[in-house]
Amino acid sequence: MQKSKIEVIAISLVVVLALISVFPTASAEDQDVTTTWIVPADTSLSISYPTGEGEIKFDATGIGQNFTDLKASSQDSGTAALNVTNNGNTALQIDFNWTAAWPTGVNYVNISVGDDTNSTSFSFGSGNATVQQTVVANLAKDTSEEFWFWTTGVEVDEADPGVERTLRIISTNV
């Protein structure tokens, strides 16, 4: 008596299931796999001059060689001398320093962050002008900070059209 194909398949299936129950399969083992997303920090920023001066300028015309708390040109209570915007993808620490000593007689530059109060949020003296200072510890991405500047000098050397120094702005990711 010959068995039908269906009976042969059914019997084979029963035999396989019986063997599986007699010979259990190996137990499962958990394995962890490290997955990494590499997204480099973008520490780009942009600088603008709300005063329209295109620079931070202290103009002592009409005042002479001695001045106290001379504000940056065109700066007023509603208009900062400098604006720094975080265009990157991470929060930034913003540091300032001048790249060379100031003209003889310039004693200090006060920088107020976020308001025009001359509150000396940061004060650079002639002795530490080239020393890097953190002026904003955490500038969130897609945000800006405004800066107002004042300077004081005594018997500052005359110079026409003026003595330029470079203010370096350094951004590092937080």
GROMACS elastic network, one bead per residue, 0.5 to 0.9 nm:
[ bonds ]
;  ai    aj funct       b0    kb
    3     6     6  0.81268   500
    3     7     6  0.61361   500
    3     8     6  0.66022   500
    4     7     6  0.52660   500
    4     8     6  0.63843   500
    4     9     6  0.87644   500
    5     8     6  0.50562   500
    5     9     6  0.62034   500
    5    10     6  0.85614   500
    6     9     6  0.51306   500
    6    10     6  0.60697   500
    6    11     6  0.85596   500
    7    10     6  0.50106   500
    7    11     6  0.60387   500
    7    12     6  0.84462   500
    8    11     6  0.51935   500
    8    12     6  0.60679   500
    8    13     6  0.85436   500
    9    12     6  0.50500   500
    9    13     6  0.60924   500
    9    14     6  0.86616   500
   10    13     6  0.51001   500
   10    14     6  0.62835   500
   10    15     6  0.86965   500
   11    14     6  0.51044   500
   11    15     6  0.62188   500
   11    16     6  0.86911   500
   12    15     6  0.50859   500
   12    16     6  0.61978   500
   12    17     6  0.86223   500
   13    16     6  0.51349   500
   13    17     6  0.61553   500
   13    18     6  0.85207   500
   14    17     6  0.51671   500
   14    18     6  0.60715   500
   14    19     6  0.86098   500
   15    18     6  0.50665   500
   15    19     6  0.61765   500
   15    20     6  0.86454   500
   16    19     6  0.50862   500
   16    20     6  0.61945   500
   16    21     6  0.87611   500
   17    20     6  0.50784   500
   17    21     6  0.63915   500
   17    22     6  0.87204   500
   18    21     6  0.52306   500
   18    22     6  0.62572   500
   18    23     6  0.85815   500
   19    23     6  0.58211   500
   19    24     6  0.82571   500
   20    23     6  0.51646   500
   20    24     6  0.56928   500
   20    25     6  0.72039   500
   21    24     6  0.57900   500
   21    25     6  0.87193   500
   24    27     6  0.85044   500
   25    28     6  0.88886   500
   39    42     6  0.88403   500
   40    89     6  0.87713   500
   41    88     6  0.74545   500
   41    89     6  0.63081   500
   41    90     6  0.61903   500
   41   173     6  0.69058   500
   42    87     6  0.80436   500
   42    89     6  0.53368   500
   42    90     6  0.65603   500
   42   173     6  0.79353   500
   43    86     6  0.75181   500
   43    87     6  0.74101   500
   43    89     6  0.71221   500
   43    90     6  0.68860   500
   43    91     6  0.81069   500
   43    92     6  0.67784   500
   43   171     6  0.62896   500
   43   172     6  0.62426   500
   43   173     6  0.61330   500
   44    85     6  0.87427   500
   44    86     6  0.64962   500
   44    87     6  0.54094   500
   44    89     6  0.83915   500
   44   171     6  0.76590   500
   45    84     6  0.68213   500
   45    85     6  0.54149   500
   45    88     6  0.65947   500
   45   171     6  0.76778   500
   46    83     6  0.81733   500
   46    84     6  0.58389   500
   46    85     6  0.51970   500
   46    86     6  0.67490   500
   46    87     6  0.68243   500
   47    82     6  0.71447   500
   47    83     6  0.57372   500
   47    85     6  0.65173   500
   48    51     6  0.89027   500
   48    52     6  0.85320   500
   48    54     6  0.76163   500
   48    55     6  0.87993   500
   48    81     6  0.86039   500
   48    82     6  0.59706   500
   48    83     6  0.51342   500
   48    84     6  0.66381   500
   48    85     6  0.83087   500
   49    52     6  0.55653   500
   49    53     6  0.64577   500
   49    54     6  0.55944   500
   49    55     6  0.66100   500
   49    56     6  0.78384   500
   49    80     6  0.75858   500
   49    81     6  0.57296   500
   49    83     6  0.61228   500
   49    84     6  0.90000   500
   50    53     6  0.78190   500
   50    54     6  0.84645   500
   50    74     6  0.89696   500
   50    75     6  0.82942   500
   50    79     6  0.61097   500
   50    80     6  0.59833   500
   50    81     6  0.60461   500
   50    82     6  0.63331   500
   50    83     6  0.68941   500
   50   146     6  0.89552   500
   51    54     6  0.76556   500
   51    55     6  0.86845   500
   51    56     6  0.88652   500
   51    73     6  0.76878   500
   51    74     6  0.54085   500
   51    75     6  0.59735   500
   51    76     6  0.85875   500
   51    79     6  0.62333   500
   51    80     6  0.66769   500
   51    81     6  0.57196   500
   51    82     6  0.78656   500
   52    55     6  0.81235   500
   52    74     6  0.79067   500
   52    81     6  0.85961   500
   53    56     6  0.70742   500
   53    57     6  0.75580   500
   53    73     6  0.75144   500
   53    74     6  0.73603   500
   53    81     6  0.82563   500
   54    57     6  0.88441   500
   55    81     6  0.79410   500
   55    82     6  0.81383   500
   56    72     6  0.60785   500
   56    73     6  0.71886   500
   56    81     6  0.61721   500
   56    82     6  0.73160   500
   56   149     6  0.79659   500
   57    71     6  0.86542   500
   57    72     6  0.53562   500
   57    73     6  0.54411   500
   57    74     6  0.87178   500
   57    81     6  0.86346   500
   57   164     6  0.89463   500
   58    70     6  0.68524   500
   58    71     6  0.66118   500
   58    73     6  0.56985   500
   58   149     6  0.88963   500
   58   150     6  0.80379   500
   58   151     6  0.75341   500
   59    62     6  0.87456   500
   59    63     6  0.86426   500
   59    70     6  0.79801   500
   59    71     6  0.84850   500
   59    72     6  0.74193   500
   59    73     6  0.63479   500
   59   162     6  0.87038   500
   60    63     6  0.50988   500
   60    64     6  0.58717   500
   60    65     6  0.73231   500
   60    66     6  0.83461   500
   60    67     6  0.72739   500
   60    70     6  0.75747   500
   61    64     6  0.63509   500
   63    66     6  0.69943   500
   63    67     6  0.66780   500
   64    67     6  0.72113   500
   64   155     6  0.83876   500
   64   156     6  0.84316   500
   64   158     6  0.84521   500
   65   105     6  0.84543   500
   65   153     6  0.72232   500
   65   154     6  0.62001   500
   65   157     6  0.69091   500
   65   158     6  0.69431   500
   66   105     6  0.86058   500
   66   152     6  0.76605   500
   66   153     6  0.55174   500
   66   155     6  0.54717   500
   66   156     6  0.66497   500
   67    70     6  0.61582   500
   67   151     6  0.77822   500
   67   152     6  0.53988   500
   67   153     6  0.53879   500
   67   154     6  0.65967   500
   67   155     6  0.87589   500
   67   156     6  0.88364   500
   68    71     6  0.89419   500
   68   150     6  0.83641   500
   68   151     6  0.66533   500
   68   153     6  0.65442   500
   68   154     6  0.84136   500
   69   109     6  0.83543   500
   69   110     6  0.81606   500
   69   118     6  0.82655   500
   69   149     6  0.88083   500
   69   150     6  0.50721   500
   69   151     6  0.50007   500
   69   152     6  0.51665   500
   69   153     6  0.86109   500
   70    73     6  0.86938   500
   70   149     6  0.84098   500
   70   150     6  0.52035   500
   70   151     6  0.51468   500
   70   152     6  0.62726   500
   70   153     6  0.88191   500
   71    74     6  0.83358   500
   71    75     6  0.67257   500
   71    76     6  0.82823   500
   71   118     6  0.89680   500
   71   148     6  0.79164   500
   71   149     6  0.58705   500
   71   151     6  0.65131   500
   72    75     6  0.55202   500
   72    76     6  0.86171   500
   72    80     6  0.88085   500
   72    81     6  0.64176   500
   72   148     6  0.74755   500
   72   149     6  0.55928   500
   72   150     6  0.60400   500
   72   151     6  0.79624   500
   73    76     6  0.86192   500
   73    81     6  0.77462   500
   74    79     6  0.78048   500
   74    80     6  0.86111   500
   74    81     6  0.75516   500
   75    78     6  0.78714   500
   75    79     6  0.54028   500
   75    80     6  0.55368   500
   75    81     6  0.54235   500
   75   116     6  0.87849   500
   75   148     6  0.71953   500
   75   149     6  0.81608   500
   76    79     6  0.51019   500
   76    80     6  0.67618   500
   76    81     6  0.84154   500
   76   116     6  0.73273   500
   76   148     6  0.84917   500
   77    80     6  0.75046   500
   77   115     6  0.77387   500
   77   116     6  0.54090   500
   77   117     6  0.80730   500
   77   148     6  0.89551   500
   78   115     6  0.84302   500
   78   116     6  0.76134   500
   79    82     6  0.87787   500
   79   116     6  0.83359   500
   79   146     6  0.87218   500
   79   148     6  0.82305   500
   80    83     6  0.70558   500
   80   114     6  0.85080   500
   80   115     6  0.79652   500
   80   116     6  0.73312   500
   80   146     6  0.58705   500
   80   147     6  0.55845   500
   80   148     6  0.50404   500
   80   149     6  0.81128   500
   81   146     6  0.76467   500
   81   147     6  0.60881   500
   81   148     6  0.53291   500
   81   149     6  0.66619   500
   82   145     6  0.84517   500
   82   146     6  0.58374   500
   82   147     6  0.51483   500
   82   148     6  0.68144   500
   82   149     6  0.84650   500
   83   144     6  0.67105   500
   83   145     6  0.57194   500
   83   147     6  0.62285   500
   84    94     6  0.88578   500
   84   143     6  0.85556   500
   84   144     6  0.54568   500
   84   145     6  0.54104   500
   84   146     6  0.65322   500
   84   147     6  0.82122   500
   85   139     6  0.83683   500
   85   141     6  0.82838   500
   85   142     6  0.69590   500
   85   143     6  0.57585   500
   85   145     6  0.65406   500
   85   146     6  0.88745   500
   86    89     6  0.83055   500
   86    90     6  0.83750   500
   86    91     6  0.76632   500
   86    92     6  0.71501   500
   86   139     6  0.68030   500
   86   140     6  0.69450   500
   86   141     6  0.52620   500
   86   142     6  0.54072   500
   86   143     6  0.56725   500
   86   144     6  0.62182   500
   86   145     6  0.87689   500
   86   171     6  0.89535   500
   87    90     6  0.87475   500
   87   141     6  0.63396   500
   87   142     6  0.56487   500
   87   143     6  0.78547   500
   88    91     6  0.77328   500
   88    92     6  0.83298   500
   88   141     6  0.59765   500
   88   142     6  0.73040   500
   89   140     6  0.88911   500
   89   141     6  0.58792   500
   89   142     6  0.81117   500
   90   139     6  0.87788   500
   90   140     6  0.69129   500
   90   141     6  0.55240   500
   90   173     6  0.62010   500
   90   174     6  0.73182   500
   91   138     6  0.59295   500
   91   139     6  0.53706   500
   91   141     6  0.51960   500
   91   142     6  0.88910   500
   91   172     6  0.84170   500
   91   173     6  0.58064   500
   91   174     6  0.55533   500
   92   136     6  0.81351   500
   92   137     6  0.72849   500
   92   138     6  0.54227   500
   92   140     6  0.64889   500
   92   141     6  0.74493   500
   92   171     6  0.59316   500
   92   172     6  0.53978   500
   92   174     6  0.52534   500
   93   134     6  0.70360   500
   93   135     6  0.79343   500
   93   136     6  0.57267   500
   93   138     6  0.51055   500
   93   139     6  0.62264   500
   93   170     6  0.79857   500
   93   171     6  0.55916   500
   93   172     6  0.53075   500
   93   173     6  0.61611   500
   93   174     6  0.59262   500
   94   133     6  0.85150   500
   94   134     6  0.58463   500
   94   135     6  0.58403   500
   94   136     6  0.50224   500
   94   137     6  0.64462   500
   94   138     6  0.75736   500
   94   139     6  0.73612   500
   94   169     6  0.68201   500
   94   170     6  0.57183   500
   94   172     6  0.68807   500
   95   132     6  0.61852   500
   95   133     6  0.52500   500
   95   135     6  0.54464   500
   95   136     6  0.69601   500
   95   137     6  0.83599   500
   95   168     6  0.80689   500
   95   169     6  0.57527   500
   95   170     6  0.50213   500
   95   171     6  0.65082   500
   95   172     6  0.84632   500
   96   130     6  0.87557   500
   96   131     6  0.82307   500
   96   132     6  0.55428   500
   96   133     6  0.55102   500
   96   134     6  0.65260   500
   96   135     6  0.67153   500
   96   167     6  0.67351   500
   96   168     6  0.56021   500
   96   170     6  0.63187   500
   97   100     6  0.88613   500
   97   124     6  0.84402   500
   97   128     6  0.85263   500
   97   129     6  0.60853   500
   97   130     6  0.51027   500
   97   131     6  0.56809   500
   97   133     6  0.65225   500
   97   166     6  0.84684   500
   97   167     6  0.57197   500
   97   168     6  0.53024   500
   97   169     6  0.69144   500
   97   170     6  0.84463   500
   98   101     6  0.71774   500
   98   102     6  0.82015   500
   98   129     6  0.55933   500
   98   131     6  0.75201   500
   98   132     6  0.79967   500
   98   165     6  0.68715   500
   98   166     6  0.55743   500
   98   168     6  0.56735   500
   98   169     6  0.87498   500
   99   129     6  0.81066   500
   99   130     6  0.56742   500
   99   131     6  0.87942   500
   99   165     6  0.70922   500
   99   166     6  0.56764   500
   99   167     6  0.64086   500
   99   168     6  0.65148   500
  100   129     6  0.76869   500
  100   130     6  0.61383   500
  100   165     6  0.65185   500
  100   166     6  0.72512   500
  100   167     6  0.87722   500
  101   104     6  0.84957   500
  101   126     6  0.70030   500
  101   127     6  0.81732   500
  101   128     6  0.87337   500
  101   129     6  0.64793   500
  101   130     6  0.66307   500
  101   165     6  0.77995   500
  102   105     6  0.82053   500
  102   106     6  0.64336   500
  102   107     6  0.86168   500
  102   126     6  0.66014   500
  102   129     6  0.74576   500
  102   163     6  0.83768   500
  102   164     6  0.85169   500
  102   165     6  0.68222   500
  103   106     6  0.59836   500
  103   126     6  0.88846   500
  103   156     6  0.70000   500
  103   157     6  0.69140   500
  103   163     6  0.68900   500
  103   164     6  0.87088   500
  103   165     6  0.86254   500
  104   107     6  0.83894   500
  104   126     6  0.86959   500
  104   153     6  0.86300   500
  104   154     6  0.87575   500
  104   155     6  0.80468   500
  104   156     6  0.57763   500
  104   157     6  0.61481   500
  105   126     6  0.84781   500
  105   152     6  0.86759   500
  105   153     6  0.52915   500
  105   154     6  0.50929   500
  105   155     6  0.55051   500
  105   157     6  0.68038   500
  106   109     6  0.82378   500
  106   125     6  0.83486   500
  106   126     6  0.66023   500
  106   151     6  0.74530   500
  106   152     6  0.61130   500
  106   154     6  0.65102   500
  106   155     6  0.82101   500
  106   156     6  0.60785   500
  106   157     6  0.88739   500
  107   124     6  0.85325   500
  107   125     6  0.57168   500
  107   126     6  0.52194   500
  107   127     6  0.84713   500
  107   151     6  0.75120   500
  107   152     6  0.56750   500
  107   153     6  0.51035   500
  107   154     6  0.72882   500
  108   123     6  0.67231   500
  108   124     6  0.54291   500
  108   126     6  0.57438   500
  108   127     6  0.88033   500
  108   129     6  0.81301   500
  108   150     6  0.82626   500
  108   151     6  0.56147   500
  108   152     6  0.56536   500
  108   153     6  0.72312   500
  109   120     6  0.86411   500
  109   122     6  0.83108   500
  109   123     6  0.57637   500
  109   124     6  0.52364   500
  109   125     6  0.64937   500
  109   126     6  0.83708   500
  109   129     6  0.84860   500
  109   149     6  0.67171   500
  109   150     6  0.55146   500
  109   152     6  0.67635   500
  110   118     6  0.68382   500
  110   119     6  0.79327   500
  110   120     6  0.50037   500
  110   121     6  0.72685   500
  110   122     6  0.57885   500
  110   124     6  0.63664   500
  110   125     6  0.85497   500
  110   148     6  0.81382   500
  110   149     6  0.57026   500
  110   150     6  0.51269   500
  110   151     6  0.62271   500
  110   152     6  0.86862   500
  111   118     6  0.69432   500
  111   119     6  0.78219   500
  111   120     6  0.55450   500
  111   121     6  0.58540   500
  111   122     6  0.50877   500
  111   123     6  0.61527   500
  111   124     6  0.81394   500
  111   135     6  0.87009   500
  111   147     6  0.64060   500
  111   148     6  0.55888   500
  111   150     6  0.66285   500
  111   151     6  0.89482   500
  112   115     6  0.61155   500
  112   116     6  0.63199   500
  112   117     6  0.67853   500
  112   118     6  0.55536   500
  112   119     6  0.58420   500
  112   120     6  0.54462   500
  112   122     6  0.65528   500
  112   123     6  0.87537   500
  112   146     6  0.84088   500
  112   147     6  0.56829   500
  112   148     6  0.51327   500
  112   149     6  0.65885   500
  112   150     6  0.86054   500
  113   116     6  0.78596   500
  113   119     6  0.86569   500
  113   120     6  0.85086   500
  113   121     6  0.61855   500
  113   122     6  0.80623   500
  113   135     6  0.76575   500
  113   136     6  0.81595   500
  113   145     6  0.71403   500
  113   146     6  0.60244   500
  113   148     6  0.66419   500
  114   145     6  0.62142   500
  114   146     6  0.51051   500
  114   147     6  0.60773   500
  114   148     6  0.78241   500
  115   118     6  0.79729   500
  115   119     6  0.84927   500
  115   146     6  0.73939   500
  115   147     6  0.72766   500
  115   148     6  0.70182   500
  116   119     6  0.78154   500
  116   147     6  0.79711   500
  116   148     6  0.57683   500
  116   149     6  0.84461   500
  117   120     6  0.80933   500
  117   148     6  0.83610   500
  118   121     6  0.76931   500
  118   148     6  0.74196   500
  118   149     6  0.75774   500
  118   150     6  0.70755   500
  119   122     6  0.82556   500
  120   123     6  0.56498   500
  120   149     6  0.89855   500
  120   150     6  0.88137   500
  121   135     6  0.80105   500
  122   133     6  0.82749   500
  122   134     6  0.88229   500
  122   135     6  0.68636   500
  123   129     6  0.89991   500
  124   127     6  0.79133   500
  124   128     6  0.59427   500
  124   129     6  0.52947   500
  124   130     6  0.86457   500
  124   131     6  0.85443   500
  124   133     6  0.86519   500
  125   128     6  0.53193   500
  125   129     6  0.57057   500
  126   129     6  0.53944   500
  126   130     6  0.84974   500
  127   130     6  0.78831   500
  127   131     6  0.85773   500
  128   131     6  0.51114   500
  128   132     6  0.83008   500
  129   132     6  0.79547   500
  130   167     6  0.89565   500
  132   168     6  0.87331   500
  132   170     6  0.87028   500
  134   137     6  0.63413   500
  136   139     6  0.63584   500
  136   145     6  0.83695   500
  137   174     6  0.79746   500
  138   173     6  0.87153   500
  138   174     6  0.67156   500
  139   142     6  0.86416   500
  139   143     6  0.67134   500
  139   144     6  0.73046   500
  139   145     6  0.76590   500
  139   174     6  0.87173   500
  140   143     6  0.57101   500
  140   144     6  0.81950   500
  141   144     6  0.85108   500
  153   156     6  0.59473   500
  154   157     6  0.89664   500
  155   158     6  0.85335   500
  156   159     6  0.89799   500
  158   162     6  0.78205   500
  158   163     6  0.89145   500
  159   163     6  0.63287   500
  160   163     6  0.77320   500
